[in-house]
């Protein structure tokens, strides 16, 4: 009878330790999953912006209105967003979008942006970057 009494609380302690470990695993999986989701969304947004920029008339990319439309497309998913439009990823602004128009190409990337996950920030300086050739709308 003495042996049973000395082990009475051990199941509760084991459950508490297991619960803490499982909670840490679930939080880690959530954080990694959210980071991948946000990065995938950013890749699609940057790709859409680079394609839109490449389809504009050659030389028009220096036009501030085209650059503004490309930045809005990357950030809001629309070249002319509504006044209260939300960014595709929380914290993304038009200042984070960099457009470089080279000889026959259009490159769009993100600079100085961090994905704010649950417990950490993932720095994405220069990533994602997408380059399209000007005029045909498809990567080569």
KAGI-V883710 format. One record per residue. N is the residue number from 1. RES is the residue in one letter. SS is DSSP state (hx for helix, st for strand, lp for the rest). D_CENTER is the distance of its C-alpha to the mean C-alpha in Angstrom with 2 decimals. Layout:
n->N res->RES ss->SS d_center->D_CENTER
n->N res->RES ss->SS d_center->D_CENTER
This chain:
n->1 res->X ss->lp d_center->60.03
n->2 res->X ss->hx d_center->58.94
n->3 res->X ss->hx d_center->56.30
n->4 res->X ss->hx d_center->54.56
n->5 res->X ss->hx d_center->54.50
n->6 res->X ss->hx d_center->52.85
n->7 res->X ss->lp d_center->49.97
n->8 res->X ss->lp d_center->49.40
n->9 res->X ss->lp d_center->46.26
n->10 res->X ss->hx d_center->44.67
n->11 res->X ss->hx d_center->42.86
n->12 res->X ss->hx d_center->41.20
n->13 res->X ss->hx d_center->40.13
n->14 res->X ss->hx d_center->38.78
n->15 res->X ss->hx d_center->36.81
n->16 res->X ss->hx d_center->35.33
n->17 res->X ss->hx d_center->34.27
n->18 res->X ss->hx d_center->32.81
n->19 res->X ss->hx d_center->30.93
n->20 res->X ss->hx d_center->29.32
n->21 res->X ss->hx d_center->28.30
n->22 res->X ss->hx d_center->26.91
n->23 res->X ss->hx d_center->24.95
n->24 res->X ss->hx d_center->23.40
n->25 res->X ss->hx d_center->22.51
n->26 res->X ss->hx d_center->20.96
n->27 res->X ss->hx d_center->18.86
n->28 res->X ss->hx d_center->17.68
n->29 res->X ss->hx d_center->16.91
n->30 res->X ss->hx d_center->14.99
n->31 res->X ss->hx d_center->12.89
n->32 res->X ss->hx d_center->12.23
n->33 res->X ss->hx d_center->11.66
n->34 res->X ss->hx d_center->9.13
n->35 res->X ss->hx d_center->7.16
n->36 res->X ss->hx d_center->7.73
n->37 res->X ss->hx d_center->7.04
n->38 res->X ss->hx d_center->3.52
n->39 res->X ss->hx d_center->3.50
n->40 res->X ss->hx d_center->6.20
n->41 res->X ss->hx d_center->5.40
n->42 res->X ss->hx d_center->4.02
n->43 res->X ss->hx d_center->7.08
n->44 res->X ss->hx d_center->9.14
n->45 res->X ss->hx d_center->8.78
n->46 res->X ss->hx d_center->9.71
n->47 res->X ss->hx d_center->12.31
n->48 res->X ss->hx d_center->13.74
n->49 res->X ss->hx d_center->14.11
n->50 res->X ss->hx d_center->15.81
n->51 res->X ss->hx d_center->18.00
n->52 res->X ss->hx d_center->19.00
n->53 res->X ss->hx d_center->19.90
n->54 res->X ss->hx d_center->21.88
n->55 res->X ss->hx d_center->23.84
n->56 res->X ss->lp d_center->25.15
n->57 res->X ss->lp d_center->28.60
n->58 res->X ss->lp d_center->28.96
n->59 res->X ss->lp d_center->29.44
n->60 res->X ss->hx d_center->27.86
n->61 res->X ss->hx d_center->24.50
n->62 res->X ss->hx d_center->26.15
n->63 res->X ss->lp d_center->26.77
n->64 res->X ss->hx d_center->24.92
n->65 res->X ss->hx d_center->24.59
n->66 res->X ss->hx d_center->22.82
n->67 res->X ss->hx d_center->20.41
n->68 res->X ss->hx d_center->19.82
n->69 res->X ss->hx d_center->19.33
n->70 res->X ss->hx d_center->16.76
n->71 res->X ss->hx d_center->14.75
n->72 res->X ss->hx d_center->15.20
n->73 res->X ss->hx d_center->14.23
n->74 res->X ss->hx d_center->10.81
n->75 res->X ss->hx d_center->10.26
n->76 res->X ss->hx d_center->12.45
n->77 res->X ss->lp d_center->12.96
n->78 res->X ss->lp d_center->16.53
n->79 res->X ss->lp d_center->18.54
n->80 res->X ss->lp d_center->20.73
n->81 res->X ss->lp d_center->18.96
n->82 res->X ss->lp d_center->21.17
n->83 res->X ss->lp d_center->21.96
n->84 res->X ss->lp d_center->20.08
n->85 res->X ss->lp d_center->16.96
n->86 res->X ss->lp d_center->13.83
n->87 res->X ss->lp d_center->10.42
n->88 res->X ss->lp d_center->8.08
n->89 res->X ss->lp d_center->5.80
n->90 res->X ss->lp d_center->8.49
n->91 res->X ss->lp d_center->9.61
n->92 res->X ss->lp d_center->8.34
n->93 res->X ss->lp d_center->11.77
n->94 res->X ss->hx d_center->13.72
n->95 res->X ss->hx d_center->14.84
n->96 res->X ss->hx d_center->11.59
n->97 res->X ss->st d_center->12.18
n->98 res->X ss->st d_center->14.87
n->99 res->X ss->st d_center->17.22
n->100 res->X ss->st d_center->19.89
n->101 res->X ss->st d_center->22.65
n->102 res->X ss->st d_center->24.90
n->103 res->X ss->lp d_center->28.02
n->104 res->X ss->lp d_center->27.22
n->105 res->X ss->st d_center->23.42
n->106 res->X ss->st d_center->20.46
n->107 res->X ss->st d_center->17.37
n->108 res->X ss->st d_center->14.10
n->109 res->X ss->st d_center->11.60
n->110 res->X ss->st d_center->9.57
n->111 res->X ss->lp d_center->11.90
n->112 res->X ss->lp d_center->12.13
n->113 res->X ss->lp d_center->8.70
n->114 res->X ss->st d_center->8.18
n->115 res->X ss->st d_center->6.13
n->116 res->X ss->st d_center->9.37
n->117 res->X ss->lp d_center->10.35
n->118 res->X ss->lp d_center->13.99
n->119 res->X ss->lp d_center->15.93
n->120 res->X ss->lp d_center->13.95
n->121 res->X ss->st d_center->11.34
n->122 res->X ss->st d_center->9.31
n->123 res->X ss->st d_center->9.98
n->124 res->X ss->lp d_center->8.24
n->125 res->X ss->lp d_center->11.32
n->126 res->X ss->lp d_center->12.05
n->127 res->X ss->lp d_center->9.28
n->128 res->X ss->lp d_center->8.49
n->129 res->X ss->st d_center->11.93
n->130 res->X ss->st d_center->13.86
n->131 res->X ss->st d_center->17.61
n->132 res->X ss->st d_center->19.91
n->133 res->X ss->st d_center->23.68
n->134 res->X ss->lp d_center->25.07
n->135 res->X ss->lp d_center->27.05
n->136 res->X ss->lp d_center->26.54
n->137 res->X ss->lp d_center->22.92
n->138 res->X ss->lp d_center->22.19
n->139 res->X ss->lp d_center->21.16
n->140 res->X ss->lp d_center->24.20
